[in-house]
Amino acid sequence: MLDARQNDIASTMRLAPVIPVVVIEDARAAVPMARALVAGGVPAIEVTLRTAAALDAVRAIAAEVEGAVVGVGTVLGEADLRAAHRAGARFAVSPGATPRLLDAAEDVPLPLLPGAATASEAMALLERGYRHLKFFPAVPAGGARLLAAWAGPLPQLRFCPTGGISAASAGEFLALPNVLCVGGSWLTPADKLATGDWAGIEALARAAARLGT
């Protein structure tokens, strides 16, 4: 079952070069925001569990936005996994990985992209059967140079680096053979969400969709 879920995660990671990491304060913005991202060629969307509006936003996107593959980020434990699954999330992302979280992920039918910041953490996840990981926090943890160094001894792993990555630096990560996509918050900046600048978000998505080509 884990292999099937890992295949699902891999498919999600390959949908576009960037998975937007969204902090949403008002669930009413979720649907037009997601439609703008999908129209711009960025269908996989990670809504972080950092606000009270997050799960309502996920429900709305899952129900109303055709073509969107909505997931939940900042997953810390079993309760988060179950809430994300009930809300209609298609995948879950965690900043790190604890044994209890990984045990819970075996019971909740929701593909998990667990986080790792060191080679030892990546190896521990590989032992549990995870081949697709979030590298977090990407820039503070060592950036593209560290991921490039892991490609030799850990060729089985593929990453979505997230944390400190911008439109200007994303290409450096996407050029690596062990990177399938990057995560970034620059596609949905707070000012554009607050003012409803959906055309601006679509333009950022279109630019992101061209990265790595």
C-alpha positions in Angstrom: 0.0 0.0 0.0 2.9 2.4 0.8 4.3 1.8 -2.7 0.9 2.8 -4.3 0.8 5.9 -2.2 4.4 6.8 -3.1 3.5 6.4 -6.7 0.6 8.9 -6.1 3.0 11.3 -4.5 5.4 11.0 -7.4 2.6 11.7 -9.9 1.6 14.8 -7.9 5.2 16.0 -7.8 5.5 15.7 -11.5 2.4 17.8 -12.3 4.4 21.1 -12.4 7.8 22.4 -11.4 6.4 24.2 -8.3 3.9 23.2 -5.6 2.6 26.5 -4.2 2.7 26.5 -0.4 -0.3 28.5 0.6 -1.1 30.3 3.9 -4.7 31.3 3.6 -6.5 33.5 6.1 -9.9 33.7 4.4 -11.4 30.5 3.0 -13.5 32.6 0.6 -10.3 33.2 -1.3 -9.6 29.5 -1.8 -11.6 28.8 -4.9 -10.6 31.8 -7.0 -7.0 31.4 -5.9 -7.0 27.7 -6.9 -8.7 28.4 -10.2 -6.0 31.0 -11.0 -3.2 28.5 -10.1 -4.8 25.8 -12.2 -5.3 28.2 -15.1 -1.6 29.1 -14.9 -0.5 25.5 -15.1 0.1 24.7 -11.5 -2.5 22.2 -10.3 -1.0 20.7 -7.2 -1.6 23.1 -4.2 -0.4 22.7 -0.6 -2.6 24.5 1.9 -0.7 24.7 5.2 -2.5 24.0 8.5 -1.3 27.3 9.9 -4.6 29.1 10.0 -8.1 28.4 11.1 -9.3 28.7 7.5 -7.1 26.0 6.1 -9.4 23.0 6.2 -12.4 25.0 5.0 -10.2 26.1 2.1 -9.2 22.5 1.3 -12.9 21.5 1.3 -13.9 24.2 -1.0 -11.0 23.6 -3.5 -11.7 19.8 -3.5 -15.4 20.3 -4.2 -15.3 23.2 -6.6 -12.1 23.5 -8.6 -11.8 21.2 -11.5 -8.2 20.1 -12.2 -6.9 21.0 -8.8 -4.9 18.5 -6.7 -5.2 19.9 -3.3 -3.1 18.8 -0.4 -2.4 19.8 3.2 0.9 21.0 4.6 2.3 21.4 8.2 0.9 18.0 9.1 2.3 17.1 12.6 0.4 14.0 13.7 -2.5 11.6 13.2 -5.2 14.2 14.0 -3.9 16.4 11.1 -3.8 13.5 8.7 -7.3 12.4 9.5 -8.7 15.9 9.3 -7.0 16.5 6.0 -8.4 13.2 4.6 -11.9 14.1 5.7 -11.6 17.6 4.1 -10.8 16.0 0.7 -7.1 16.5 0.5 -5.3 14.3 -2.0 -1.9 14.4 -0.3 -0.3 15.5 2.9 3.1 17.1 3.6 5.0 17.2 6.9 8.0 19.4 7.9 9.7 16.4 9.4 8.8 12.8 10.3 8.3 11.1 13.7 7.7 7.4 14.3 4.2 8.2 15.5 3.4 10.2 12.4 4.7 7.5 10.1 2.7 4.9 12.0 -0.4 7.0 11.6 0.3 7.4 7.9 0.0 3.6 7.5 -3.6 3.7 8.8 -4.8 6.9 7.0 -5.4 6.4 3.3 -3.7 9.7 2.3 -0.3 9.8 0.6 2.3 11.5 2.7 5.4 13.5 1.6 7.5 13.5 4.8 10.2 16.0 5.5 13.9 15.4 6.0 16.8 17.8 6.6 19.7 15.5 7.1 21.1 12.4 5.4 20.3 10.3 8.5 16.6 11.5 8.4 16.5 10.7 4.7 17.9 7.2 5.3 15.5 6.5 8.1 12.6 7.4 5.8 14.1 5.2 3.1 14.1 2.3 5.6 10.4 2.9 6.1 9.8 2.7 2.4 9.6 6.4 1.5 11.3 7.3 -1.8 9.8 10.7 -2.2 10.6 13.3 0.4 10.3 17.0 1.2 13.7 18.6 1.8 13.0 21.2 4.5 14.1 23.8 5.3 15.9 23.7 2.0 18.0 26.8 2.0 19.0 26.9 5.7 19.7 23.1 5.7 22.3 23.3 2.9 20.4 24.2 -0.3 21.0 22.8 -3.7 24.6 21.9 -2.9 23.6 19.5 -0.2 20.9 17.8 -2.3 23.5 17.4 -5.1 25.8 15.7 -2.7 23.1 13.3 -1.7 22.4 12.2 -5.3 25.4 9.8 -5.3 24.9 7.9 -2.0 21.1 8.1 -2.0 20.1 7.6 -5.7 16.7 6.0 -4.8 15.4 9.3 -3.3 13.5 12.1 -5.1 12.9 15.4 -3.4 10.6 18.5 -3.2 12.9 21.1 -1.6 10.9 23.8 0.3 11.9 26.6 2.5 13.6 29.8 1.4 13.3 29.1 -2.3 12.3 31.9 -4.7 11.5 32.2 -8.4 15.1 33.3 -8.9 16.6 30.3 -7.1 14.2 27.6 -8.0 16.0 26.7 -11.2 19.2 25.8 -9.3 17.2 23.1 -7.5 15.2 21.9 -10.5 18.4 21.3 -12.4 19.3 18.5 -10.0 18.6 14.9 -11.0 17.0 14.0 -7.6 14.6 17.0 -7.6 11.1 16.6 -9.1 9.7 19.9 -8.0 10.1 22.7 -5.5 7.7 24.1 -3.0 7.3 27.9 -2.7 5.1 30.6 -1.2 5.9 33.2 -3.8 3.0 32.1 -6.1 0.4 33.2 -3.6 1.7 36.3 -1.7 -0.4 37.6 1.1 -1.0 40.9 -0.6 -2.5 39.3 -3.7 -4.6 37.0 -1.7 -5.9 39.9 0.4 -6.8 42.1 -2.6 -8.1 39.3 -4.8 -5.5 39.7 -7.5 -6.3 36.5 -9.2 -4.8 37.6 -12.5 -1.6 38.4 -10.7 -1.5 34.9 -9.1 -2.3 33.3 -12.5 0.7 35.2 -14.0 3.0 34.0 -11.2 1.7 30.4 -11.8 2.4 30.7 -15.6 6.0 31.8 -14.9 6.4 29.0 -12.4 5.1 26.4 -14.8 7.9 27.3 -17.2 10.7 26.8 -14.7 13.0 24.0 -15.4 12.1 23.7 -19.1 
